[in-house]
Amino acid sequence: MATLTLNINGERRQIDVDPATPLLWVLRDNLQLVGTKYGCGIAQCGACTVHLDKVAVRSCTLPVSAVGDKSIITIEGLSENGDHPVQKAWLEHDVPQCGYCQAGQIMSAAALLKENSKPSDEDIDAAMNGNICRCGTYTRIKAAIKTAAEMR
């Protein structure tokens, strides 16, 4: 066990944890930030996506010791009231079905728009590659990302 200080959603949090523990489990089990989901455990589905220094990363395979002093943003920290442009566009386009993958989808989309304010279809496809939606709402996801880009 080690005592680590993490910068999560703009707040410094101290935890006692095995440094090899994946960030996902630290968020969910130690810090009760359960918006980030477990999907596959091998960084292939995207349900566990968070931002690490504004870059979308899969938290299920990232050891918490690798985070260092980088800033972590989870779905809970993306916006205070669910009013981030991506979240608003998600609702406008009725993207969620079961909702399980949505936090990861939203975090990947938000990272894309932070980096590229006017993404092409190819840019969206590349950024969202690896975010699996079991309900198949990919057309709505792409439309919502385009709407969110216009809102920004």
C-alpha positions as CSV (number, residue, x, y, z in Angstrom):
1,M,0.0,0.0,0.0
2,A,1.0,3.6,-0.7
3,T,-0.4,7.0,0.0
4,L,-1.0,8.8,-3.2
5,T,-2.4,12.2,-3.9
6,L,-4.5,12.5,-7.0
7,N,-5.9,15.6,-8.7
8,I,-9.5,14.5,-9.6
9,N,-12.1,16.8,-11.0
10,G,-10.1,19.8,-9.7
11,E,-9.8,18.5,-6.2
12,R,-6.7,17.0,-4.5
13,R,-7.6,13.6,-3.0
14,Q,-5.4,11.3,-0.9
15,I,-5.8,7.6,-1.0
16,D,-4.1,4.6,0.5
17,V,-4.0,2.0,-2.3
18,D,-1.7,-0.6,-4.0
19,P,0.1,1.4,-6.7
20,A,-0.6,-1.3,-9.3
21,T,-4.4,-0.8,-8.9
22,P,-6.0,0.3,-12.1
23,L,-7.3,3.9,-11.9
24,L,-10.8,2.7,-12.7
25,W,-11.0,0.8,-9.4
26,V,-9.5,3.6,-7.4
27,L,-12.2,5.9,-8.9
28,R,-15.1,3.5,-8.3
29,D,-14.1,1.7,-5.1
30,N,-12.0,4.1,-3.2
31,L,-13.5,7.4,-4.2
32,Q,-17.1,6.4,-5.1
33,L,-17.0,8.1,-8.5
34,V,-19.0,5.4,-10.2
35,G,-19.9,7.2,-13.4
36,T,-16.9,5.7,-15.0
37,K,-17.8,2.1,-16.0
38,Y,-16.1,-1.2,-16.2
39,G,-16.7,-2.8,-19.5
40,C,-14.0,-5.2,-20.7
41,G,-11.0,-4.7,-18.5
42,I,-8.6,-4.7,-21.4
43,A,-9.0,-1.1,-22.7
44,Q,-10.9,-2.2,-25.8
45,C,-14.5,-1.0,-25.2
46,G,-14.1,2.6,-24.0
47,A,-16.6,2.4,-21.1
48,C,-13.9,3.4,-18.6
49,T,-12.6,6.5,-20.5
50,V,-11.5,9.5,-18.4
51,H,-9.4,12.5,-19.2
52,L,-5.8,12.5,-18.1
53,D,-4.3,16.0,-18.6
54,K,-7.2,16.6,-21.2
55,V,-6.4,13.4,-23.1
56,A,-8.9,10.6,-23.3
57,V,-7.5,7.4,-21.7
58,R,-8.8,4.0,-20.7
59,S,-8.7,3.8,-16.9
60,C,-9.2,0.0,-16.6
61,T,-5.6,-0.8,-17.5
62,L,-3.8,2.4,-16.3
63,P,-2.1,1.7,-12.9
64,V,-2.8,4.5,-10.5
65,S,0.9,4.9,-9.9
66,A,1.3,6.1,-13.6
67,V,-1.0,9.1,-13.0
68,G,1.5,11.1,-11.0
69,D,0.5,14.7,-10.7
70,K,-1.6,14.7,-13.9
71,S,-5.1,16.1,-13.8
72,I,-7.9,13.5,-13.9
73,I,-11.4,14.4,-15.1
74,T,-14.2,11.9,-14.8
75,I,-17.7,12.2,-16.2
76,E,-18.7,13.6,-12.8
77,G,-16.2,16.4,-13.3
78,L,-16.9,17.2,-16.9
79,S,-19.5,19.8,-15.9
80,E,-21.2,20.9,-12.7
81,N,-24.8,20.6,-14.0
82,G,-24.6,18.3,-17.0
83,D,-24.4,21.3,-19.2
84,H,-21.3,20.5,-21.2
85,P,-22.1,20.9,-24.9
86,V,-21.5,17.2,-25.5
87,Q,-23.9,16.3,-22.7
88,K,-26.5,18.7,-24.0
89,A,-26.2,17.3,-27.6
90,W,-26.4,13.8,-26.3
91,L,-29.8,14.5,-24.9
92,E,-30.9,16.5,-28.0
93,H,-30.1,13.5,-30.2
94,D,-31.5,10.9,-27.8
95,V,-28.2,9.1,-27.9
96,P,-28.5,6.9,-24.8
97,Q,-30.3,3.7,-25.0
98,C,-29.1,1.4,-22.1
99,G,-26.7,4.1,-21.1
100,Y,-23.9,1.9,-20.0
101,C,-21.2,3.1,-22.5
102,Q,-22.3,6.7,-22.5
103,A,-19.9,8.1,-19.9
104,G,-17.0,6.8,-22.0
105,Q,-18.5,7.9,-25.2
106,I,-19.1,11.4,-23.8
107,M,-15.6,11.7,-22.4
108,S,-14.0,10.6,-25.7
109,A,-16.2,13.1,-27.6
110,A,-15.4,15.9,-25.2
111,A,-11.6,15.2,-25.6
112,L,-12.0,15.3,-29.4
113,L,-13.8,18.7,-29.3
114,K,-11.2,20.1,-26.9
115,E,-8.5,19.3,-29.5
116,N,-10.5,19.8,-32.7
117,S,-13.4,22.3,-32.6
118,K,-14.6,21.4,-36.1
119,P,-14.0,17.7,-36.6
120,S,-14.7,16.0,-39.9
121,D,-16.5,12.6,-40.1
122,E,-13.1,11.0,-40.4
123,D,-11.9,12.8,-37.3
124,I,-14.9,11.7,-35.3
125,D,-14.5,8.1,-36.5
126,A,-10.9,8.1,-35.5
127,A,-11.5,9.7,-32.1
128,M,-14.4,7.4,-31.2
129,N,-12.8,4.2,-32.5
130,G,-12.8,1.7,-29.8
131,N,-15.8,3.1,-27.9
132,I,-18.3,0.3,-28.3
133,C,-22.0,1.0,-28.1
134,R,-23.9,-2.3,-27.7
135,C,-27.1,-0.5,-28.6
136,G,-25.7,0.7,-31.9
137,T,-26.4,4.4,-31.6
138,Y,-23.3,5.3,-33.6
139,T,-25.3,7.5,-36.1
140,R,-26.8,9.5,-33.2
141,I,-23.4,9.7,-31.5
142,K,-21.8,11.3,-34.6
143,A,-24.7,13.7,-35.0
144,A,-24.5,14.7,-31.4
145,I,-20.7,15.4,-31.7
146,K,-21.4,17.6,-34.7
147,T,-24.1,19.5,-32.8
148,A,-21.8,19.9,-29.8
149,A,-19.1,21.3,-32.0
150,E,-21.6,23.9,-33.3
151,M,-22.6,24.8,-29.7
152,R,-19.0,25.5,-28.8
